[in-house]
Amino acid sequence: MANKWEYYVSTVIADENDRVKTAEKLEAMMKKQGVAGWELVNVVPFGSNSLYAIYKRPLD
């Protein structure tokens, strides 16, 4: 039987001069939006200063 997943996509405004700050923003956003228990699948650049963060968790 194939696993089924629930996905969540969020946008993060990136600081192109400071990757550490961008990573901290991503972590803070995960906690604030209640996705801390989700698995981060991918971070996709969008435009010059934005990222799409894609999360998943199994449907049970």
Backbone as CSV, one residue per row, in Angstrom:
resi,resn,N_x,N_y,N_z,CA_x,CA_y,CA_z,C_x,C_y,C_z
1,MET,0.845,-1.183,0.000,0.000,0.000,0.000,0.893,1.249,0.000
2,ALA,0.557,2.177,-0.837,1.340,3.416,-0.949,1.000,4.362,0.194
3,ASN,2.027,5.032,0.686,1.798,6.038,1.719,1.145,7.256,1.105
4,LYS,0.249,7.888,1.857,-0.371,9.137,1.420,0.159,10.248,2.303
5,TRP,0.416,11.400,1.690,1.028,12.517,2.381,0.162,13.761,2.280
6,GLU,0.230,14.573,3.291,-0.370,15.901,3.272,0.779,16.886,3.088
7,TYR,0.593,17.856,2.204,1.651,18.826,1.914,1.226,20.221,2.329
8,TYR,2.203,21.032,2.676,1.989,22.422,3.068,3.091,23.247,2.415
9,VAL,2.715,24.355,1.780,3.688,25.233,1.127,3.572,26.612,1.740
10,SER,4.704,27.192,2.080,4.738,28.527,2.661,5.800,29.352,1.947
11,THR,5.630,30.664,1.989,6.588,31.577,1.364,7.432,32.246,2.432
12,VAL,8.727,32.351,2.181,9.660,33.024,3.083,10.361,34.111,2.282
13,ILE,10.435,35.320,2.845,11.207,36.386,2.219,12.661,36.197,2.638
14,ALA,13.529,36.026,1.671,14.933,35.713,1.937,15.773,36.976,2.031
15,ASP,16.812,36.900,2.831,17.815,37.963,2.901,19.012,37.471,2.101
16,GLU,19.164,37.985,0.887,20.198,37.455,-0.004,21.611,37.702,0.496
17,ASN,21.791,38.604,1.458,23.124,38.892,1.986,23.472,38.060,3.218
18,ASP,22.494,37.370,3.789,22.735,36.655,5.044,21.923,35.368,5.071
19,ARG,22.537,34.260,4.683,21.829,32.977,4.644,21.440,32.489,6.027
20,VAL,22.238,32.820,7.044,21.905,32.409,8.412,20.597,33.063,8.837
21,LYS,20.441,34.341,8.521,19.205,35.047,8.874,18.012,34.412,8.166
22,THR,18.180,34.020,6.911,17.104,33.370,6.170,16.744,32.037,6.818
23,ALA,17.738,31.258,7.225,17.479,29.981,7.901,16.755,30.204,9.225
24,GLU,17.131,31.240,9.966,16.455,31.553,11.225,15.009,31.965,10.974
25,LYS,14.763,32.730,9.916,13.394,33.111,9.558,12.558,31.879,9.239
26,LEU,13.153,30.938,8.509,12.450,29.716,8.139,12.085,28.918,9.382
27,GLU,13.011,28.775,10.310,12.754,28.039,11.553,11.684,28.731,12.387
28,ALA,11.757,30.054,12.512,10.759,30.808,13.281,9.382,30.673,12.647
29,MET,9.320,30.734,11.325,8.052,30.601,10.630,7.456,29.213,10.846
30,MET,8.309,28.179,10.836,7.822,26.820,11.059,7.158,26.706,12.426
31,LYS,7.785,27.281,13.444,7.227,27.217,14.797,5.964,28.055,14.918
32,LYS,5.986,29.249,14.342,4.848,30.171,14.432,3.617,29.609,13.738
33,GLN,3.793,28.999,12.583,2.663,28.513,11.804,2.260,27.087,12.177
34,GLY,2.915,26.521,13.168,2.516,25.207,13.645,2.929,24.053,12.746
35,VAL,3.995,24.223,11.988,4.453,23.141,11.128,5.744,22.524,11.649
36,ALA,6.069,22.771,12.911,7.318,22.268,13.479,7.372,20.738,13.458
37,GLY,6.229,20.064,13.492,6.199,18.607,13.446,6.238,18.034,12.039
38,TRP,6.235,18.890,11.049,6.254,18.459,9.657,7.690,18.253,9.188
39,GLU,7.857,17.476,8.134,9.177,17.262,7.534,9.371,18.267,6.404
40,LEU,10.470,18.998,6.461,10.796,19.934,5.388,11.293,19.123,4.196
41,VAL,10.582,19.213,3.074,10.899,18.423,1.888,11.853,19.168,0.973
42,ASN,11.569,20.445,0.735,12.372,21.196,-0.219,12.173,22.684,0.015
43,VAL,13.175,23.454,-0.370,13.082,24.910,-0.377,13.403,25.339,-1.803
44,VAL,12.448,26.032,-2.429,12.568,26.384,-3.839,12.680,27.894,-3.979
45,PRO,13.718,28.397,-4.642,13.822,29.842,-4.866,12.684,30.325,-5.764
46,PHE,12.173,31.511,-5.446,11.120,32.117,-6.253,11.418,33.602,-6.356
47,GLY,11.747,34.063,-7.526,12.115,35.464,-7.696,13.484,35.732,-7.095
48,SER,13.746,37.008,-6.836,15.075,37.384,-6.345,15.206,37.327,-4.830
49,ASN,14.090,37.350,-4.092,14.216,37.388,-2.635,13.146,36.574,-1.914
50,SER,12.618,35.548,-2.548,11.602,34.717,-1.911,11.948,33.240,-2.053
51,LEU,11.437,32.463,-1.120,11.596,31.012,-1.150,10.242,30.376,-0.895
52,TYR,9.981,29.258,-1.545,8.850,28.415,-1.186,9.400,27.287,-0.331
53,ALA,8.862,27.124,0.854,9.231,26.017,1.731,8.119,24.974,1.638
54,ILE,8.466,23.742,1.299,7.491,22.675,1.103,7.683,21.635,2.205
55,TYR,6.599,21.321,2.903,6.614,20.373,4.021,5.659,19.233,3.720
56,LYS,5.880,18.095,4.385,4.938,16.986,4.272,4.832,16.270,5.610
57,ARG,3.712,15.573,5.765,3.516,14.665,6.901,2.572,13.565,6.447
58,PRO,2.695,12.387,7.020,1.838,11.283,6.594,0.392,11.500,7.034
59,LEU,-0.526,11.077,6.188,-1.944,11.086,6.548,-2.231,9.811,7.332
60,ASP,-2.753,9.955,8.497,-3.085,8.781,9.324,-4.538,8.777,9.675
